[in-house]
Amino acid sequence: MDNVWIVYDNCISSIKIVGSMSKFSRLVIYPKDIAAITGKNYRSSWILLTKIKSHLNKEHHQVVTIQEFCEYMGIGEEIVAKLLA
């Protein structure tokens, strides 16, 4: 896991993070990520992301999460987490 450094009046302490709330370091998936996962080009990945938004009844300004992408595509989250790491 990651180390977090805390500075107290020129004295540095280190805290080791033991657990994480999520498998992913981020929440949102982008066309570039979809291209890397599926092997499609950027434009096709952008169109797929638009289809997912439409399927989920999301508005233009709303984002698609990695979890939503995995559910839509039927891909395990563990596999995607390894590919995006």
N, C-alpha and C positions, 0 to 999 in steps of 0.2 A: 504494500500500500504506500501511500504518500506520506512524506514527513511535512509537518507544519512548523514553521519557525516563528516564535513569539519573542519580541524584543521588549525587555523591561529596563529602562534607564541604562542602556549600553550593556546589558547582560542578556545573552541569547539563550533561550531554552528551546528544546526540541520536543515535540509531541508526535508520537507515531499514531496514525489513524489505523484502527484495527479493523473496522467494518465499514461497509458502504451501503447506502440505502438503495442503490440501483446498480444494475449490471453495466449501465452505460454512463459515460462521462458527460453526456449531453442528452437532451430530450428530443430534439427536432431532427428530422431526416431531410436531406437536400437532394436535388437531382444528381449531383456529383456522387453522392453516396449510393444512390440507386443504380447508377451506371456501374460503379465498382462491384456491386453485389450481383447484378443481373447480367452484366456484360453488354448491355445496350449502350447506345451512344447518348450523349447529354440530352439532345432534343427528344428522343424517345422516352428517356427517363423523366423529363419535365412533363411530357404528355401523360405518362403513367401517374405521376404525382397529382396532376390535375384531375384525372379520373378517380383517384382515391379520394380527393377532396370532395368531388361531386357525390361519390358513393356515400360518404360520411356526412353529407349535407353541411359542409363547412363553407363559410363565406370566404371571399377572396383574401382577406387579410389574416385569416386563421391558418395555423400551421398543422402539419401532419407529424405525429410523434412516431418514434421508431417502433413502439409497441403497436400502434395502429397499422403501420406499414406491414409489420410481421403478420398480424392477424389477417389483413387483406390478402397478402400473398401466400399465406399458409406456410411460412418459413419460421423455424424455431428461433426464438430470441437469442439463444446461446450462440447459434451459428453467426447471426448478424453481429452480435457483440464482438466475436472474434475477428470478423472481417473489418469492422470499423475501428478496432483498437490500434 
